[in-house]
Amino acid sequence: MSTSRLIKALAACVVVLAATATSTAAAPVSATAPDPLARFHGQAVAWHTCALGADDELGRSLDAAGVDCADITVPLDYAEPAGRTLTVAVSRLKATDTSHRVGALLLNDGGPAGPSLHMPLTKKEVLGEVAGRYDLIGMDPRFVGRSTPLDCGWDLGSALARSAGADRAAYREEVALARRLADRCKRTNGDVLPYVTTRNTARDMDVIRAALGENTLSYLGYSYGSYLGETYTQLFPGRTNRMVLDGVNSPEHYSQTLLRGAEAANEDALRAWASWAAVRQDTYRLGRTRGEVLETVHHILGAAEDRPLRIGTTYELDEHVLPSLFIGGLGSDLDARRADLARTVRLLARAADRKPVKPSTALAGQLEFLLTKAGGAPSSQMTAIICGDVAERRGTGSYWRAVEESRERFPLAGPLANNITPCEFWDRPVEAPTVLDNDVPALLVNATDDPRTLYAGAEDLREQWPSSRLLTVTGARQHGLYGEYGNACVDRQVTTYLSTGRLPTHDPTCTSRP
């Protein structure tokens, strides 16, 4: 699973008179009413090769697999469909089993701001022969990837994954940074920021549905992609066919401080990883007991509070960014992911002792994203979506009080999960957050110990949607399961549902290992 799924979470949509900013649902267009989106719904889709040039590795991979690409035109503002437009990049792996074709299966990899153009290629393997029954559709959401991308000109990629620091002076630095980032984004992109939202991405999904000639969409969404799918069902009732939401984030759990409420789950994941590393002391040399490994972690964090850690000749890790490296490594209990974190912590321990450190290729890539302009555009895209959805003014002091209240119990996760973000200084969203008042027959998938989208969110949505079923993986600390965890039970049940369209009669359960 990609480390870009650090904070995963969610999404949106509307129809015709879909222009109404306060609407939380859209009625189907009548047979006689004029369709204000007719030119978008009826547009001809010009499929072409995906590679944009000789150095476009993603495009060449898609082309080699027989995937086509296209650009779909959508309104910038659905309240003014005759106004400015933008393009949304989509990919398609056509159905080969035409006699059993189900329709289009739209895929979303999470985020927010997760590009998903690649997904027909990556999900083909787990779907197996069932892939042939669908046109597999990838989409870069508006203002992301190849879809008229947004760039606020930020010089860091950690705007939403920063820790408040050890004291009020450090926190004041965070307040100043959050204000500066918000102001820069409004100066450079203020004309489009009101339309960088999940609800508009969901509206784009329905334009794609219509342009593809489909009456309904099937959907597979991970993490934030679950929220996007939920929003689509609310705004476009009756337009989904088979729906899988993996790593469920319900609207009630979606906020501008994405990890708030998940502090305990992440601290539990840290302790579990420390126990794993202690058993492998001869390999990683981080401590022979869980307590010793945790002491190593807190020594590293304390050293960064005193003075930034020097990594190679290029990077300096301070107390605001360092915790995100740990949190980012705790999203999975797979041995390979735990080993990645252990190797990183070994390097950080040397840096904490003020010894020369040469970063691994993986660590250098993470630092390049977190600390430099390489992560600036993706970070501004993610922030713009979340703030455009749910930004609210809480007062700068409220974050610090929450940090202090959580610090003793959750020394790693608390100051990060409760820290201020640029959303504090964003303009109020044009539309109210999506509220679900529907019931959808979907297959929900979640691990009981997921440290990103908590199991409680999946339970809440299961209660909200009595026609749905919840596939639970017990004892797993894993975010993103289908085709990502290597669990044969999960893969079989999801694939069977996508093949037959029949949900299980009861909520099924899988154990944490295949």
TAWO-V343507 format. One record per run of one state. SS is the DSSP state (h for helix, s for strand, l for the rest). FROM is the first residue (numbers start at 0). TO is the last residue. If there is no record, write none. Layout:
{{SS/FROM/TO} {SS/FROM/TO}}
This chain:
{{l/0/14} {h/15/18} {l/19/24} {s/25/25} {l/26/36} {h/37/40} {l/41/46} {s/47/47} {l/48/55} {h/56/63} {l/64/66} {s/67/74} {l/75/76} {h/77/79} {l/80/83} {s/84/92} {l/93/96} {h/97/99} {l/100/101} {s/102/107} {l/108/117} {h/118/132} {s/133/138} {l/139/166} {h/167/192} {l/193/196} {h/197/210} {l/211/215} {s/216/221} {l/222/222} {h/223/234} {s/235/235} {l/236/238} {s/239/245} {l/246/249} {h/250/252} {l/253/261} {h/262/278} {l/279/279} {h/280/283} {l/284/288} {h/289/305} {l/306/307} {s/308/310} {l/311/313} {s/314/316} {l/317/320} {h/321/327} {l/328/330} {s/331/331} {l/332/333} {h/334/351} {l/352/359} {h/360/370} {l/371/371} {h/372/389} {l/390/394} {h/395/406} {l/407/411} {h/412/416} {l/417/420} {h/421/424} {l/425/441} {s/442/446} {l/447/453} {h/454/463} {l/464/467} {s/468/473} {l/474/476} {s/477/477} {l/478/486} {h/487/499} {l/500/507} {s/508/510} {l/511/513}}
